[in-house]
Amino acid sequence: MKNVINFGGILEHGIPEFRLEKEVLNKTINSILNIGIEVKVGQELGRNLELGWIQENYDAVFLAFGANIPRKMVIEGEEIPGVYGGNTLLEQNNHPDYINKKVAIIGGGNVAMDSARTIKRLGAQRVVVIYRRSEEEMPAEVKEIEDAKKEGIEFLFQTNITKVLGKEKVEKIECIKTQLIQKEGETRKVPVDIENSNFEMDMNYVIMCVGSKVEKEVLESQNLPSTKKKYLEVNEKNQVEGTNIFAGGDLIGTTATVAWAARSGRDAAQRIEEYLMRH
């Protein structure tokens, strides 16, 4: 089998082995390469590669560099050493020593589940997932939640983090309980803090898994349009209006799962084929 370690993106570098075996991933990548795909490595938009040059030399362009910059909660103490972004930890696999440590996971998606299970397997004494809504509203897959529970992960629902406490490292976190309110015009119940329900918990690390965003510097350097939510702006054909550029996946704000990203790529491929037939 070919060495495809540089390929696969977040599948290779961000999804733990226990969820996606590397052998399965490598076989899939090889099956794609064997179709006759040419691969060029060591090139990066805005660094040693410009989008304008690609547009001039290729009939169509598909962008799929994702949204891998962790979002912040903008709370007091978030800058204290020991607070990490879940996406970055999983992708870079550069974990601190969790042995006998207490770790808080903030968020309720699949990245939160992957982070919690990975950290528990790396020896953490206690791993607590803190989610501001109810279990029924967690965006993570039900199977992932159940597997996390079986592995000893704790869950605190309808709870939100308000502060990270500590001087030179994380020592505690302050949380507050929430209640879910149905507001007019909202399709989903909104978590509202319950006054005077604050409490503290001893913690050594805090992992923020509250979503990710596109690297805006790349969009700006390549003169690409963005939406109000800072994703790449495309039309209903997955196309940057008036160009030969197409995109899909997290980059354009689709549901952040591998399955949805694959579907988005397939849809974009069909649009590209239609575009090429007209040009």
N, C-alpha and C positions, 0 to 999 in steps of 0.2 A: 504494500500500500504506500502511496506517495505520502510525503510529509506535508500535511496541510495545516500545520500549527498556526500559520499566519492568517488563515482564513477563518471565516465563521463569525467574526465580530462578537457581539454580545453573547451569541450561542456558545462560543469557545471560551470567552474570558469572563462572562458574567453569570452564566447559569451553572450552578454547582453540579459536580459529577453525579451525585446521587439522584439528580433530577433528569439529567441528560448525559448518557454515557458518551464519552469522547469517541469511542469506536463507532457508535451509531452516527454521530455527527460527521466523522471523517469519511465514512462510507457514502453519506449523502453528498458531501462536498465533492468527493471524487467522481461520483456519478454525474454531477453537473460539469466538472472540468472535462470529463471524457467525451462530452458532446462536441467539444472543440472550442471551448472558451479560452481566450487569451487573457492571461493575468499579468499585470504590471504592479510591482510592489514598491514600497519606499517612496510613494508620492502622496502629497497632501494638499488639499485645496488651500490656497492662501499662503502656502509655504514654498513649495517648488512646483506648483501646478495651478494654472489659472483656468477658470471656467470658460472664458472667452476663447482660449486656444482649443479646448475640447469641442466647443460648439462649431468652430470653423473646420475641424478635422473629422468630425463624426456627424452622421445624419441625425442622430437623436442621442440625448443624454438622460440617464436615469440616476437620480440622486437618492441615496439611502444611507446617509451617515448618522441617522438617528437623533435622539435627544437624550444625551447621557450626562448632562451637567446637573448634579443634585440640586433640588430646590431647598431653600432655607425657610424656617418658620419665623425668622426675625423675632426672636425672643431673647430676653436677658440671659447672658452667659453662654450663648451659642458659640462664641469664639474661644471658649476654654479648651485647652488640650484634652482630648478624650472624646470630643464630639466629632462624629464622622458622617459622611454621606453614604448611604447603603449602596448606591450604584457604583461609586468609586471603590469602595472596599471589595465588592464582588468582582469588579472588572480587573482591578489591579492585583487582587489577592495579596494585599500587603497589610495583614492583620496585626494588631498588637497582641500581647500575651493575655489571653482571657482566663487562664487557669485560676480557678477559685474566685473569679470576679463576678460582679453583678452587672448585667447589661440591660438597658432599656431600648426597645425597638419602637420607634414612633411611626405609626402608619398601619394601613390594613390591606395593602396590595400584595402581589406575588413577590415583589422585591423585599418586602418586610418579612414574608414567610421564608424566603431563601436566606436572608440575612440571619434571622433567628435560628434556623435549623443549622446553618453553617457554624455560627458562633457557639451553639450548644455542643456541637460535635468537636469543636476546638477546645473544649474543657471548661466553659463557663459554668460557674456554680448555679447561677440563676439568670434566666432570660425571660424578660417580661415584655409582651407586645402591648402597647398602649394605643388605643384607637378611640377616636372621639365620637363615633357613632356606635350602633348596635352590631352584634355579630351578623345578623341577617343582612346588613347593609355593607359588609366588608366586600371590597372588590376582588379580593383573592379568591382563587378557585376553592370550592368546598373541600376537595380532596387534600389540597395543600394545608388548609386550616386543620383538618382532622389529623393529618400526618404530624403536624407540628405539636398538637396536643399529645399525641402518643409518645412523642420524643421528650416530653417534659417541659414544653414551652408554656408559660403562664400567659393569660390574657386578661387585660383590664379594659372592659368596654365602657362606652360613654364616659370617657376620661380623656382629658387633654393636658399636655405639658405646658406650663407657663414660665418656668425658669430652670436654668441649669445653675447649680450652686457649687462653688469651689474657688480656690485661689489659683494654684498652679496646675490643678488637675480636677477632673469631675469628682465631686464628693457626694452630692445629693441632687435630686430633682424635685421641683415643686409641681404638683398637678392639681387639677380642679375637676370636679364631676360635671357632667353635662346632661341636659335634658333635650329631647328631640322635639322640635316645634315645626308644625306644618305652616309655612308662610305663604301668603297669597302670591301666585305667580311662580312658585317653586314646585318642581315635580318631585323633589326629594326633601325629606325632612331635614331641617337645619339644626345643628347642635348649638345650644346656647348654654353658657356657663351658669352653674348654680351658685348663687352668691354664698360666700362663707363656707364653701365645701372644700377649700384648699387643704392639701396634705402633702407631706414630704416623704421621700423614699431614699434610702441609701443606694447609691449607684457608683460604679467605677467608669462606665462608658455609656454613651448615648449615640444611637445610630438613627439618623434621620432618613426615613423612607417615605417621604411625603410628595413624591413625584420628581420628575426631571424636566429639563428644558433644553432647547436647542442652543448650541454655541453661537450666540448672536454675532460674535466677531466674524465668523465664517460667512454668515448671510450678508453682513454689511460689506465685507471685503470683496465679495463677488457680486455686489449690487443686486441681491436677490430680495424680493418683496416678502414681508412678514405679515401675519395676521395680528389681531389685537392681543392674542394669547402668545404671540412671539414664535409661532410655528411658521414654516415656509408656506407661503400662500400659493395655492394651486386652484384651478377651476374644476368643474365636475368631471373632466377627463384626466385628472391627475397631472395637469400640464400647467407650467408657469405661463400665463397668458401672453400670447404673441411671440413665443420662443419655441425652440426644439428641445426644451428641458422638461423632463417629467420627474415625478418623485412619489414616494410612498412611505408607509410605516410611521414610526414615531416622529419622523421629521415633519410630517404634515398633520400630526395630532390624531392619528387613528388610535383605536383602543390598544393600549400598551401590552400586548401579548405576542408571542411568537406566531401563533395561529393567525391573528389579525394582520400582522406584518406580512406574512406569506401571502395571504389573500390580497392585501393591498398591492404587493409586487406583481401578482398574477393579473390583477385588474389593470395596472399600469402597463404591463407587457402587451395586453390586448389593445390598449389605447395607442401605444407606440406603433404597433403593427398597422393599425388603421391610419395613423399619421403618415407612415412611410409609404403606404399604398397611394396616398393622395399627393405625395411629393416625389 
